[in-house]
Amino acid sequence: MSQQRFRIGTRASRLALWQAEWVKSSLQQLHPTLQVELVKIQTEGDRILDVPLAKIGGKGLFVKEIEEALLDGRIDLAVHSMKDVPTLLPPGLELRCITERADPRDCLVLAAPQKNLADLPQGARIGTSSLRRRAQLLHKRPDLRISDMRGNVDTRLRKMREEGLDGIVLAAAGLKRLGYEEHIGLYLEPKDCLPAIAQGALGLECRIDDKATHALLAPLHHPATAMEVTAERAFLARLEGGCQVPVAGYAQLLDDRLELTGLVARIDGSEVLKDSLTCPADEAAEVGRALADILLRCGADQILGELYGQAES
């Protein structure tokens, strides 16, 4: 890596570019002589837009090609939405930096104002491609009609209008980063819709042996967010979950204690297994695995086994 040319790999969506530009700006403020270039890389998830993520492999679809560019030296750094990153990384790469988490909540963009989830019209049509969101919404409101919807934020907002949907579910962090906060009609609090693993955090991935990049990134690392993300990803890894199954997790660091809530559900919302554990902050990975084991003993193993069997058939 040269001080004169530092290359950041990113997807080309508006949100991904905003995130990469934020990292670029932050690095240049810290290192004024650094010349940073953004390298746009199309991933499989960007190419296949007419099939639900759960049917084409889920996690990894938005990072694989970017990681390949890291490994062969075409870029020096990858910027990811952490919720898109698989729990297993390719040999030679590491998540060196986790940035401070933005708003982790999901939210509803609505065609008509509503005070809460219960006020949505009977049989309201809601757009989302997330099995996690689908399961939790249907658990609260079995009458809702869920429509599969993929694409970037602008595409989903347009589809909502064109298809006459009553609302769509998006991550609050993404809307806020794009300056679309005014579109948020209703926040879904974690008690109603537990977020995706690591939602709201950015992960900066680089080569393990690239010590120069490690030094550049150090000031951007947010230890508290990293502890939360570690717990959530350990929970996910123990369950071997991904976009093919409704799994959610949310950790909060409260003083020197870490509270983790995790969930496994059936896609139709008919069964939701949910529990929480609290531990010392330095036991983040341990609490993630322990909570997963609790849910597995309570029946998550059967739910996941059935869902993985359906995905493979």
C-alpha positions as CSV (number, residue, x, y, z in Angstrom):
1,M,0.0,0.0,0.0
2,S,1.4,3.4,-1.0
3,Q,0.8,6.6,0.8
4,Q,0.2,8.2,-2.6
5,R,-2.6,5.8,-3.6
6,F,-4.9,4.1,-1.2
7,R,-7.8,2.2,-2.9
8,I,-11.1,1.5,-1.2
9,G,-13.4,-1.1,-2.7
10,T,-17.1,-0.6,-2.5
11,R,-20.4,-1.6,-4.1
12,A,-21.8,1.1,-6.4
13,S,-25.2,1.7,-4.8
14,R,-25.8,5.2,-3.4
15,L,-25.7,3.9,0.2
16,A,-22.5,1.9,-0.3
17,L,-20.9,4.9,-1.9
18,W,-22.0,7.2,0.9
19,Q,-20.4,4.8,3.4
20,A,-17.2,4.5,1.4
21,E,-17.0,8.3,1.0
22,W,-17.4,8.7,4.7
23,V,-14.5,6.4,5.3
24,K,-12.5,8.2,2.7
25,S,-13.2,11.6,4.2
26,S,-12.4,10.3,7.7
27,L,-9.1,8.9,6.6
28,Q,-8.1,12.1,4.7
29,Q,-8.9,14.2,7.8
30,L,-6.6,11.9,9.8
31,H,-4.0,11.7,7.1
32,P,-4.1,14.9,5.0
33,T,-1.4,13.6,2.5
34,L,-3.2,10.4,1.8
35,Q,-4.6,10.1,-1.7
36,V,-7.7,7.9,-1.6
37,E,-9.5,6.4,-4.6
38,L,-12.8,4.6,-4.6
39,V,-13.0,1.5,-6.7
40,K,-16.6,0.4,-7.6
41,I,-17.1,-3.3,-7.7
42,Q,-20.3,-5.1,-8.8
43,T,-21.2,-8.1,-6.6
44,E,-23.4,-11.0,-7.3
45,G,-26.1,-9.6,-5.1
46,D,-26.1,-6.4,-7.2
47,R,-26.5,-8.4,-10.5
48,I,-29.3,-10.7,-9.4
49,L,-32.3,-8.5,-8.4
50,D,-35.3,-10.5,-9.4
51,V,-34.8,-13.4,-6.9
52,P,-35.1,-13.3,-3.1
53,L,-31.8,-13.4,-1.3
54,A,-32.8,-16.5,0.6
55,K,-33.0,-18.4,-2.6
56,I,-29.6,-17.4,-4.0
57,G,-27.3,-17.9,-1.0
58,G,-27.9,-15.0,1.4
59,K,-24.9,-13.6,3.2
60,G,-21.8,-13.2,1.1
61,L,-23.5,-12.1,-2.0
62,F,-22.5,-8.5,-1.4
63,V,-18.9,-9.1,-0.4
64,K,-17.4,-12.0,-2.3
65,E,-16.1,-10.0,-5.3
66,I,-14.8,-7.2,-3.1
67,E,-12.9,-9.7,-1.0
68,E,-11.4,-11.2,-4.1
69,A,-10.1,-7.7,-5.1
70,L,-8.6,-7.4,-1.7
71,L,-6.8,-10.7,-1.9
72,D,-5.4,-10.1,-5.4
73,G,-4.2,-6.6,-4.5
74,R,-6.5,-4.5,-6.6
75,I,-7.8,-2.6,-3.5
76,D,-6.3,-2.0,-0.1
77,L,-9.5,-1.8,1.9
78,A,-13.1,-3.0,1.7
79,V,-16.0,-1.1,3.3
80,H,-19.1,-3.2,4.1
81,S,-22.4,-2.9,5.9
82,M,-21.6,-5.3,8.7
83,K,-25.0,-7.0,8.4
84,D,-23.9,-8.3,4.9
85,V,-20.6,-9.9,6.1
86,P,-20.5,-13.7,6.7
87,T,-19.2,-14.9,10.0
88,L,-16.4,-16.8,8.3
89,L,-13.9,-14.6,6.3
90,P,-11.5,-15.8,3.6
91,P,-8.0,-16.8,4.8
92,G,-5.7,-13.8,4.8
93,L,-8.4,-11.2,5.5
94,E,-9.7,-9.7,8.7
95,L,-12.3,-7.1,9.9
96,R,-9.7,-4.7,11.3
97,C,-12.1,-1.9,12.2
98,I,-15.7,-1.7,13.2
99,T,-17.1,1.9,13.1
100,E,-19.4,3.4,15.7
101,R,-22.9,2.1,15.2
102,A,-25.6,4.3,13.7
103,D,-29.3,3.7,14.5
104,P,-29.7,-0.1,14.6
105,R,-33.5,-0.1,14.2
106,D,-35.7,-1.1,11.3
107,C,-38.4,1.4,10.3
108,L,-41.5,1.6,8.1
109,V,-41.9,4.0,5.2
110,L,-45.7,4.4,5.0
111,A,-48.2,5.5,2.4
112,A,-50.4,6.9,5.2
113,P,-49.3,8.1,8.7
114,Q,-49.7,5.5,11.5
115,K,-49.0,5.8,15.3
116,N,-47.8,2.2,15.7
117,L,-47.7,-1.2,14.2
118,A,-51.2,-2.1,15.5
119,D,-52.7,0.9,13.5
120,L,-51.8,-0.5,10.1
121,P,-54.9,-1.3,8.1
122,Q,-56.2,-4.9,8.2
123,G,-54.4,-6.9,5.5
124,A,-52.0,-4.1,4.8
125,R,-49.4,-4.8,2.0
126,I,-45.8,-4.4,3.3
127,G,-42.7,-4.8,1.1
128,T,-39.5,-6.5,2.4
129,S,-37.1,-9.2,1.1
130,S,-35.9,-10.0,4.6
131,L,-37.2,-13.3,6.2
132,R,-36.2,-11.9,9.6
133,R,-38.5,-8.9,9.1
134,R,-41.3,-11.0,7.5
135,A,-41.4,-13.4,10.4
136,Q,-41.4,-10.8,13.1
137,L,-44.1,-8.6,11.4
138,L,-46.3,-11.7,10.8
139,H,-45.8,-12.7,14.4
140,K,-47.2,-9.4,15.6
141,R,-49.7,-9.0,12.7
142,P,-50.6,-12.3,11.0
143,D,-53.0,-10.4,8.7
144,L,-50.3,-8.5,6.9
145,R,-49.6,-9.4,3.3
146,I,-45.8,-9.4,2.7
147,S,-44.5,-8.6,-0.8
148,D,-41.0,-9.6,-1.7
149,M,-39.0,-6.5,-2.6
150,R,-35.3,-6.1,-3.4
151,G,-33.1,-3.3,-4.8
152,N,-31.4,-0.2,-3.4
153,V,-33.3,2.4,-1.3
154,D,-34.4,4.5,-4.2
155,T,-35.6,1.5,-6.1
156,R,-37.7,0.3,-3.1
157,L,-39.2,3.7,-2.6
158,R,-40.2,3.8,-6.2
159,K,-41.6,0.3,-6.2
160,M,-43.7,1.1,-3.1
161,R,-45.4,3.9,-5.0
162,E,-45.8,2.0,-8.3
163,E,-47.2,-1.2,-6.6
164,G,-49.5,0.7,-4.2
165,L,-48.0,-0.8,-1.1
166,D,-49.1,0.4,2.4
167,G,-45.4,0.4,3.5
168,I,-41.9,-1.0,3.1
169,V,-39.4,-1.9,5.8
170,L,-35.9,-0.5,5.6
171,A,-33.0,0.0,8.0
172,A,-33.2,3.4,9.7
173,A,-29.4,3.9,9.4
174,G,-29.5,3.7,5.6
175,L,-32.3,6.2,5.3
176,K,-30.6,8.6,7.6
177,R,-27.2,8.3,5.8
178,L,-28.9,9.2,2.5
179,G,-30.7,12.1,4.0
180,Y,-34.1,10.4,3.7
181,E,-35.1,10.6,7.4
182,E,-38.3,12.4,6.5
183,H,-39.5,9.2,4.8
184,I,-39.5,7.4,8.1
185,G,-43.1,6.9,9.1
186,L,-42.7,4.6,12.1
187,Y,-39.7,3.2,13.9
188,L,-39.8,-0.5,14.7
189,E,-38.3,-0.8,18.2
190,P,-36.3,-3.9,19.0
191,K,-39.1,-5.3,21.1
192,D,-41.3,-5.4,18.0
193,C,-38.7,-6.2,15.4
194,L,-35.2,-7.2,16.5
195,P,-32.6,-5.9,14.1
196,A,-30.3,-7.9,11.8
197,I,-27.0,-9.0,13.2
198,A,-24.6,-5.9,13.3
199,Q,-27.2,-3.6,11.6
200,G,-26.0,0.0,11.6
201,A,-22.3,-0.7,11.9
202,L,-19.7,-0.6,9.1
203,G,-16.9,-3.1,8.8
204,L,-13.5,-2.2,7.3
205,E,-11.8,-5.3,5.9
206,C,-8.2,-5.6,4.9
207,R,-5.4,-8.1,4.5
208,I,-4.0,-9.5,7.7
209,D,-0.4,-8.8,6.7
210,D,-1.1,-5.1,5.7
211,K,0.4,-3.4,8.7
212,A,0.3,0.1,7.1
213,T,-3.4,-0.1,6.5
214,H,-3.9,-1.4,10.1
215,A,-2.2,1.8,11.4
216,L,-4.4,4.0,9.2
217,L,-7.6,2.5,10.4
218,A,-6.9,2.3,14.1
219,P,-8.5,5.7,15.0
220,L,-11.8,4.7,13.3
221,H,-12.3,1.6,15.4
222,H,-15.1,1.9,18.0
223,P,-14.5,-0.6,20.8
224,A,-18.0,-0.5,22.3
225,T,-19.6,-1.2,18.9
226,A,-17.0,-3.9,18.2
227,M,-18.0,-5.7,21.5
228,E,-21.7,-5.6,20.5
229,V,-21.0,-6.8,17.0
230,T,-18.8,-9.6,18.3
231,A,-21.6,-10.9,20.5
232,E,-24.2,-10.8,17.7
233,R,-21.9,-12.5,15.2
234,A,-20.9,-15.2,17.7
235,F,-24.7,-15.9,18.2
236,L,-25.2,-16.1,14.4
237,A,-22.1,-18.2,13.8
238,R,-23.2,-20.8,16.5
239,L,-26.6,-21.0,14.7
240,E,-24.9,-21.2,11.3
241,G,-27.5,-18.7,10.2
242,G,-27.8,-16.3,7.2
243,C,-30.4,-14.7,5.0
244,Q,-32.0,-18.1,4.4
245,V,-33.4,-18.2,7.9
246,P,-35.1,-15.7,10.2
247,V,-32.4,-15.0,12.8
248,A,-31.9,-11.7,14.6
249,G,-29.7,-10.4,17.4
250,Y,-29.1,-7.1,19.2
251,A,-26.5,-6.4,21.8
252,Q,-26.1,-3.2,23.9
253,L,-23.1,-2.3,26.1
254,L,-24.4,-0.8,29.3
255,D,-21.5,0.5,31.4
256,D,-19.4,-2.6,31.8
257,R,-22.2,-5.1,31.1
258,L,-23.3,-6.5,27.7
259,E,-26.9,-7.4,27.1
260,L,-27.7,-9.6,24.1
261,T,-31.1,-10.5,22.8
262,G,-31.4,-13.2,20.1
263,L,-34.2,-14.6,18.1
264,V,-35.0,-17.6,15.8
265,A,-38.4,-17.8,14.1
266,R,-40.4,-19.6,11.5
267,I,-40.9,-17.6,8.3
268,D,-44.6,-17.3,8.8
269,G,-44.2,-15.9,12.3
270,S,-46.2,-18.8,13.8
271,E,-43.3,-19.6,16.2
272,V,-40.7,-17.1,17.6
273,L,-38.0,-18.2,20.0
274,K,-36.5,-15.2,21.8
275,D,-34.3,-14.8,24.9
276,S,-31.6,-12.5,26.5
277,L,-28.4,-12.9,28.4
278,T,-26.2,-10.4,30.2
279,C,-22.4,-10.8,30.7
280,P,-19.2,-8.8,31.4
281,A,-18.2,-6.7,28.4
282,D,-15.1,-8.8,27.8
283,E,-17.1,-12.0,27.3
284,A,-18.9,-10.9,24.2
285,A,-18.2,-14.0,22.1
286,E,-19.0,-16.3,24.9
287,V,-22.4,-14.8,25.6
288,G,-23.3,-15.0,21.9
289,R,-22.6,-18.7,21.8
290,A,-24.3,-19.3,25.1
291,L,-27.5,-17.6,24.0
292,A,-27.5,-19.5,20.8
293,D,-27.2,-22.8,22.7
294,I,-30.2,-21.8,24.9
295,L,-32.4,-21.2,21.8
296,L,-31.2,-24.4,20.2
297,R,-32.3,-26.4,23.3
298,C,-35.6,-24.6,23.2
299,G,-36.4,-25.8,19.6
300,A,-34.4,-23.6,17.3
301,D,-32.5,-26.6,16.1
302,Q,-35.7,-28.0,14.7
303,I,-36.8,-24.8,13.1
304,L,-33.3,-24.2,11.5
305,G,-33.1,-27.8,10.4
306,E,-36.5,-27.6,8.6
307,L,-35.6,-24.3,7.0
308,Y,-32.2,-25.4,5.8
309,G,-33.8,-28.6,4.4
310,Q,-36.3,-26.5,2.4
311,A,-33.6,-24.2,1.1
312,E,-31.6,-27.2,-0.2
313,S,-34.6,-28.9,-1.8
